[in-house]
Amino acid sequence: MLPTITPTRPKRMDDLLTSELIAKLDPLDLSSKRVFFGKLKGERRSKKRGQSVEFADHRPYATGDDIRHIDWNIMARLDQIFLKLFLEEEDLSLQLVIDCSASSDCGDPSKFLFMQKAIMALGYVGLVNLNRVSATAMGPGPGSVTTSLRDLRGKRRSHDLANWICSLNPGGTFSFREAAERIAMARRGKGLMLVFSDFFFKEGYEQGLRRLVGHGYDVFVVQVLSPQEVEPPITGDLRLKDVEDGDMAEVTISAPLLKRYKAMLAAYCEQMRTFCARRDLTLITVRSDTPVDVLVLDYLRKRGIVK
Amino acid sequence: MNWLTPEIGGIAAAIATPTLVILYFLKLRRRDMEISTTLLWKKAIQDLQANAPFQRLRRNILLILQLIVLAGVCVALAQPEMAGKKLTGDKQVIMIDRSGSMTSTDESDGRGGKTSRLEAAKKQAAAVIDQMRDGGLLASDKADSAMIIAFDSQGETLQSTFTSDKELLKRRIMEITPRDGPTSIDEAMRLAKAQSPQRIVEGQGLIAGEPMAIHMFSDGRIPDAAKATPGPDDNVEFHRLGQPDSANVGIVGIRSERSFENPTNLSVFVSLQNNQPLERNVDVEILIDGTGKGIKSATIPAASKSGLGLNGAEEARAEARQREALQATGVKPVDAPATTKDTLQPGLTGVVFTIDRSDGAVVQARVRDPGSGEPPTGDVMSIDDSAWLVVPPARKLAVALVQPGGNLFLSSVLSGLPLSRLVELTPEQFAQRAAAGSLAEFDVIILDRWLPQGAKKSPGGEAPAGGVPPPAGASATAGAASPAGTPAAAPAPAAPSDADLPPGRYLILGDAPLRLSGQSSGIKVVGEGGSSAIVDWRRDHPLLRNVNLDGLNIAKSRKVEVLPGSGATALAWSDAGPILIDTITGDVHAVVVPFDVAESDWPFNVSFVVFIAQATSYLGDDVDGGALRQIQPGTVLTDRLPPGASDASLKLPGGASQTIGIGADGRVVFGPLKDVGVYELSWKGTAGATDTKTDAGAKRYYASSLLDSQESDVAAEDRVDLANKQALAQAKAPEVGRKQLWPWLLLAGMGVLMVEWFVYNKKVHV
């Protein structure tokens, strides 16, 4: 809840991913409930017929077909020309979205650091499995997007991803709706999208999430809360100031008020969960003190994002 | 319910309530804290956070509680108090009788026992004080105030100024101790009235002073009640103490007399009184110097309606008048049987003891129950069960007769008296002896138609105070020093013509001194008069007891006047003025007959012989101060010690000793006396003629006894008839309870504050 006084900023990939975690991540691959069309050849079976070694079907020859795909054995036996169709293997597009606003830089451990580590881990899994990884930082900037990174492929690019993550500096405020529109417009193809944020948007998360739904993307919403947001450790007569917009709330902390706050938080999360469920979004609420490997290996695996 | 300061409460409420509400809109001073988002907090408090001020106030229990606290405080500031019995005046005078009869133990102490009337009076007076309105914190000028006066034979202001300090007033009340003296309310009433004097207001004339409520705590046995005149607007409340049927047997008189023929034969007369309508048998014991010398049974007649009093019929008429007055005013007497009872006249009887004793003695008489030897049963007052008397030693008198020529009548009478010595002196011999200081050997000096020249001169202006040396020497013609032991006679030489009478006791016939031992005699000679006849005389005076002056004719009288406020008292009057004056000035005690006896037919009358005998005896007895040594409680003990006396101390009846200062002329003053009993004055130095010698010096005894018929009749009266009012006994003791409510309101405010604090901590609150 409270801004991290001396935030720990990762400087290189090792700060984000430990070797133990890498060892755990290496066998993993991304998965999606849907099978999307890829852009490049990858290691994922596509709905498209392609050039893999796996046989899919036959079809009659039509003019213009590549004669290299003619099944000569069938032609010899039946004297008809059939083409041999193979299953296509394609890559998967992974879109990682991180909230780079000031509110992310709160909590102990920091929500932002947690999100950095999480997208690094997921990005690494994507890159290792030759998926196309894109990343977007929502924050102050044109269209509420601070910076973005597009179409990384291959394990070698994991350092590029790490550098990009390390370069992120949270602060300011943004419009989630604008950022969502921008992301929705800018994306190409279909794939997985994971949005990391606390989703405490004064304007509401609904409009933004609606824009991200559709277009064939499988959207996972990861709500990161700091332990202090779940269990506020504050007492007394306070004037609470929103780090993003400076909004004030005067409260006198008392047991009933805390109880009410927690009820409100639970209701907020529940409302969001219902919203997401209706729109075929998957909501994962996670505390920032959760180890990243638990997130990836446990929470995300259970929800079928990684396998 | 009274409100002492409603204005202050109202003003405080008018200021504080809006202030509280305004302050309530002001925010708390809060600690700033940055958080990730206020979204949830705002949602959490949204339904409690009112947008409009009055919505905010509407459901704010904290503000309501604070307003309750404020209301409590404001009401407390208005200082309400529970109504007790409303006291009528703002100024209260508490008058408490502390006379002998108030020591009667016939009041209930609330625990089944008995307590004295005075203690009960103090308790009731304290209750009256409690009932006074308090000014409270901010309006002390609105408080009732009171002063305290205690009275026995005199009044004493124990709290002389009106004050509202209840604790101080109660402390003063509790300091009151009983006195064994008689009752007199006149002085106390004057003291009370002095606090509220009459005023002259322009256009209105003389108006009465501020009305007061006078609370009189007494048993109603106030002989001089009719003299007391409270103000017309004063409200007199009579709080009666004691019971109307209280029984008491007491000694109301004691006197001793030596036989004229045989002075060693001492008779002691004891008068007894019974205030009950039943005959009482008692034993009377006589003790001399603490040793029993005799016991006699006496039957005291019952008190009766007509009684033994001579004025029974007058009393009955007075009662009838009072009843009529009561009916006319519509006031019903509180206790009708008691009203009847209070006209009972006590039964009286006397006992005489005859003792053979030539020495002086302290005689005690006491009343005892027959057989048991204990004080009389059912007796509520003990101080009159004993009486004391100091009896001088028996002796015959030495008399000097000074006359320029012979007086057959006087010489014949004196020669017939049982005197130890009779010396006839010429004026010259008198002057010589005065100069030599040898006049002190005579108990009484009779001056017949002659006075020293100095005694005929006025001291000029007012009489100087006692102890001041006379303007002219008091010594004799020779101008020598006056006799030792007469300090008032200054040793300064003086012109022989200015010498007046040296200290001593004189019977002066045929002349009137203007100056005695340097001081005014209190007599003023107006001139010579013609023949005159007797008008009246004091039949009760010891000097004139059994002396019948009827038919006395004076051919040539001397017109004199008695100066008011002096030590002179006229005892007999002719139509030309006083013809017999008893005067005491400092060291001189003189009985003055201003006219020439030879110019009247008195010497041919038997009353002349009786008068000369009684005068010598009266003046001679004064030698030892016998009359001075019988002191009623409440009066002041005053006496003179022999020259050279020092370190005087007085042993009180209770056994305590007290040092007494001795004046320049040997005078000692103590008092007023509080208790009955024997007071023993001892000093270092020479002893007087009748004093008891001790190793270090000498002792002198004084007897203090109540000896008051009114006080010994302890039946409480139901009303007191003052000069202009009738005070009826209160039906009951005043109810206690003028309760101050503001402390409770403040406590309630504090309680609500605690509740508010609890609610504050429990409540979700912005």
Interface residues (C-beta under 8 A of the other chain):
Chain A: M1 L2 P3 S103 C106 G107 K111 D198 F200 F201 K202 S226 E229 I234 G236 D237 L238 R239 L240 K241 D242 V243 E244 D247 M248 A249 E250 V251 T252 S254 A255 P256 L257 R260 Y261 A263 M264 L265 Y268
Chain B: K27 L28 R29 R30 R31 D32 M33 E34 I35 S36 T37 T38 L39 L40 W41 K42 K43 A44 I45 N761 K762 K763 V764 H765 V766
